[in-house]
Amino acid sequence: MEDANANFLRQIYGAAIAAASPALCVPPNLPKPGRGRNVIIGAGKAAASMAAALEKAWSEADFEGVVVTRYGHEVPTQKIRVLQAAHPVPDAASEAAAREILAAVTGLRPEDQVVALISGGASAVMALPAPGLTLQDKILVNRALLASGAPIGTINRVRKTLSAIKGGKLAAACAPARLVTLAISDVPGDDPAIIGSGPTWTPGADYRLIATPRLSLEAAAREAGIQVEILGDALEGEAAELGRLQAALALHSQGPKLLLSGGETTVTIGTTNVGRGGRNTEFLLSLALTLNGASNVWALAADSDGIDGTEDAAGAIIGPDTMARAKASGLDAARFLSNHDSYSFFAALDDLVITGPTLTNVNDFRAILIT
C-alpha cells in the first residue's frame, strides 16, 4: 500500500527504530575501559550491532570478546567474534555459543571488566541446559510455550529454571571481575530479570537500560507532528482481541490523531488449521475486520526487530480500502484470521512491511492514524 497516510506511518515507524539504534544508544552508556582485561560478551538479536557500536566507541582500547545473535543479524566486527544461532527455538549452535561465552569469562580477576550486551532473543540464541536436561528437552518446552499464548514474562521465567546460564548464572560466572550490562529491552515493563531471561541480572547489578519501547514510542510521537495518544508500551494479551479493542477506540476518536502502542501480544494457535502469521499481522487483520472499511483510519503494526514471528516481514499496513480489495481478490478475511494465516492475507494484497533485520529490538510497534 502506497499513499500519503501509509507513507506517514512508515516514517514514524522508522523514527521508532532509529531511536533504538545501538549506534546511537551504546556509546553514551559504556563504562570506561578497565585497567585489567576487558571482555565483551553478549546475546540477542541486537548483540552484533551493539558489539560493532562498542568497537567504534572503544577504538583505542584493548579488549576481546564473543557475542551471539540470530541467524542473519550479524554485522562486521574486528575484535569481537560474532556467532549465530536459531530463534525463537534454540539449536545446537545456541548451546555451543553459550559454552563459548562462559569460557570467555572463566578465570577473570578483580581488576578485569566484563561488558555484557543483552537484547531480546538472548533466551533462544544462548541456550545451555541445566544439569539433568538436554537441548532437546529445552527445544520441546520452547515450542510448547510459544504455541501456548503465554506472555513473554511467563515464558522467560520457565526458560530460566531450565537453564545453566540464564537467571543471573552468567553474572555469577563473571565474578570476581566487574560486570556492566547494557541492555535493550523488548519486554513489557522492562524488567531486567526478564530481558533475555536475565543472564547477567542480579540485585545491585550495574545494569543499564539503553533503549526501551517507551523511548521509541516517544520518538515516533515527536516525529508525528499531530495529536498523539500513547496507549501504553507494555500491552499484552491475544493479538486479535487487542485489534478489536483498538479498532473500537479508533472508531470513537476524532482526528487528526495518532494512537501509538507497544508491548508484546500473543497468538494461541492450537494444532489445527494453522497458517502463516505473526502477532502484528494478526492484530492488523482483526483491526481491519472490525473497522470494516472506515474511511478515515490507516494503521501499521510491525515488530521493531524487522521479523514478525518467524516470517520475513516486520508486519503490515492497512487502509480504508483493505477489506474492499480483499473482497475483490476473493480473500475471506475472517477465515484467514481464524486460521492464523494473516501473513498470507497481507502478502496477497502486497501490504506487508518488509524491512529485513533492523539490528535492534524494542518489541512491537503499533500506530493507528485517524484523519
N, C-alpha and C positions, 0 to 999 in steps of 0.2 A: 504494500500500500504506500503510495507516494502522493501526499498533498501537503499543504502548508501546516495543518494541525498535526499530521503524522510526523512530519519533519521536526516540528517543535518538540514533540515527545521524545524523539530520538536525541535531540540536542540536550535536553535536561537529563536524560539517562547517561549521556556521555559526561556531563558535568559531575554526576554522582560517582561514576567510575574514576574520573580524573582525581577527585578529592581523596580517593583511597589508594592512589598510585604509590607503590613502595619508593619510587624515585623521589617523591615529594615527602613521604612520611618517615622513612627510615633515617636519613641523615641528621635531622634535628633531635632525634631521640636516642642516638647512640651514646654510650659511655665513651670516655677516652680510652685508648689502648692501654692495657695494663703493663706493668713492668716485667712480668714473667711471660709465660706462654699465653698467647691469645688464640683460643679455639672457638671456631664458629660452627654451630650445629643448627639444624632447622628441619621442619617438616610442614607440608601443606601445599595447597595449590599456588600460593604466592611465595613459597620458600626460595625458589631460584631467583625470582626478580628481586626479592629482599636481599639475597646474597649479592647480587650484582650491584645494588644500590650501596650496600656496605663497602664493597670493594672500591667503588668510586670515592666514597667519603673517606676511607682509610687508605688512600693510595700510597701514602708514605709509611704506613705501619707494617709491622711484621706479624703475620697471622697465618693460620691454616684452618681447614675445616671440611665438613661434608654436610650436605643437606639433601633431602629427598622431596620430590614433587610428583604430581600426577603426570602420567604419560602425555606428552605433547605440550607441557607447560614449562619446559626447560628454556633457559636463556644462557648465552655465553658467559663464562666466568674464567678467571685466570688462576686464582689460588684456591678457591673453594670448589671441591668436587660436587657435581650435581648428579644425583641418582634419580631414577624414575621408577614408579610403581603404580599399581592399579588403584582405581577409585570408581565407585564407592565401596566395592568389595575388595579386600586385600588379596594379594597373590604372593608367590614365593619371593618376588623382588621386594615386597613390603617387609617381609621378615628379614631378608638379607640386609636391607637398609637399616632396620632397627639395630641389628647387631653391629654394623659398621659405626653407627652413631654412638652406641655405647662404648665401643672400643676407642673412639676418638677422645672420650672424656675419662678414660681409665688412667689412673696413676698421676693425676694432677696434684699440684701443691698449693699451699695457701696463697702464694704470690701470683698464681695463674688466674686467668679470667676466661669465662665461657660466656659467649653471647648466643642466645637461643632465638631463632627466628621462627615463630609459630603462627600458622594461619589455618583457616578451615580446610579440612581434607586431611589433616595430620593423622587422624584416627585410622584411616584406611592405608595411607602410604607408608606409615611406620607402625608395623604390627608385629609384636613379639608375644607369643602365647605365654600365659602364666604357667608355672610348673604343674605338670599333670595334664595339660591341654596340648592340642596340636593346632597347626594352622588351619587344617580342615574343619576343626571344631569352630574356630573363630569365623571362618567363611560361612558355615551353615547358620550360625547365630546372626551374623550381619545380614544375610539375605532375608532371614525371617523378620528381623527388626525393621528393615527397610520397607518390607511389604505390609507391615502391621499398622501403619498410620500413627505410630508413636511419635511424640515430639522429640526434637533433637536432643534436648536435655536428658530425657529418659534413656534414649539410645546410647548417649555417651557415658552415662552412669553405668550402664551394663557393660559397655566396652572396657571401662576402667577395671572392673572386677576380673575380667578375663585376660588382663594384660600384665606383662612383666616390665613395661616401660612407661605406661600412662599413669595418671593419678599421682603425680609427684615423684614417681620412681626414677625418672630420668634426672630430676633435680638431685635426688639423693646420690646418684652415680657421679655427679659432678663434684661433690664435696671432696676435699676442703676448699676447692677453688671458689672464687667469687663468681656468681651466676647472675646475669642480667638477661631478662627476656623481653623481646619486642614482639608484640602480638597484634595481628589484625583480626578483629572479632567478626565472626559470622553467625553468632548465636544470639537468640533473643535474651536481652538482659545483660549481655557482655560479661557473663560470669567466667573468670579466668580458670576456674576448675572445670568448666565445660568446653571451652575453646580447644579444639583438637584433643579433647578428653584430658586436658590439663597435665601434660607430661612434665612440665617444669614449674608447675604451680604448687607452692606450699605457703602456709600462713607466714606473713612477714617477708615474702619474697620480693626482690626488686623486679617487678613485673609492670611493663609499660605498654598500655594500650595506645597504639599509634594510629589506628583507623577503626571506625565503628559505623554501624548502619545509620545512627543518628547524624553523625557528621556528614555523611554522604547525602542524606535526605536534606539537610540544611543547605548544602552546596547546590543541590538541584533547585531548592526554593529560591535561593538568591539569583539563580540563572533565569528563573521563570519570568520575572517582571510583571506578574499579575498576582491577584489574591491567592494565597496558598494556605491550605489546612493540612497539617501533618497529622494523620490519624493514629500514628504510632509507629515505632521502629521495631517492635517485638511481637507483632501479631502472629498467632499460631492457629491451629485448627484445620479442618478439612478445606482444601483449596476451593472446591465447588461451593461450599457453604459461604465462604468469605466472598466469593464472586457474587453470590445472590445478595448478600448484605450490602456490599459496596455499590452494587447496581441500584438498589433501593435508595441509598443515600444520594447517589448522583442524580437520580430522577427527581429528588426533592430539594436539590441545590440550585441556587441562582448563579448563573455565570456572568461575566467570565470568572472562572475559579478553577484551581488545580487541587486535586486531592492526592496526597502522597502517603505511601505507607511502605513499611519494610517488615522484616521478620522471616519466619520460615514456616510455611504451611505444610500440610501432609496430604498424601493421597493413599487411601486404603484401597488396594487394588484387588484383593481376593485372589482367586486362582483360575477364573474362567473369563472369557471374552476380554482379555487384556490386550490392548493395542499399544501404540507408541505414544508417549506423552511425557510431560513433566508437570511439576506443580504450578508453574507460571502459566503455561498454555492451558492447563485445566481450569485455573482461576479465570482466565480470559474468556474461555468458551462458555463457562457458566455465567459470567458477567454479560456477554453478548446475548445469550438466550434470554436473560432477564430484562435487559434493556430493550430487546425486541425492535431494533431499528430506530431508537430515539434519535432525533435529528440533530441533537446538539452535544453528543458525547463521543469522545475518542478515548482510547486507553492503550497503554503499553504495560506489559509485565514481563520482567526478564530477570534472570539470575545475574548477579554482579560479576560472577566468575566467567560468564560467557557460555556456560553449559547448563541447560535446564534438565536436571536429572542425568540421564545417560545419553541424551541426543546431541546433535551437532548445532543446535540452535540455543541462543540465550533465552528466547521467549518468543513473543509475537505481539501484534498490534491489531486493534480493531477500530472501526469507524461506523458511522450511521448506515453504511451500505453493506456491512459484513453479512448480515443474515440474508439480504436480498441476493447478493452474489452467490452465497452458498446454495440457496434455493434454485437459482438459475443453473447452477452446476450439478444439481441433483444430489447435494450433500444434506443428509439428515443430521443436523447439529445435535439434537437430543440423543440420537443413537451414538454418535461419536463420543459424547460426554459419558454416557452410561458404560461405554466400552473402554473408557480411559484412553481414548485414541485422539487426543487433542492435537498432537504434533501432526498427524496425518491430515486432520481437518485444515489446519492453517497452512500446511505445505501445499495442499490442493489449491488454496486461494492465493498462494505466493505472498503470504502475510507474516512469515516467520522473521524474526530478528536474528540475524546471524552475524556474530562479531568475531568468532574464534576466541581462544583463551584471552582474557583480559589481564591475566597475571596478578590479579588481586581477588579479594573475596570478602564482601561485607553483606552477604545474604541477598535476599530477594528485593527487587525494586519494582514498585507498582505506582503508576501515575494515571489518573483519570482527569481528563480535561473537559470541563463543561463550558461551552461558549454562550 
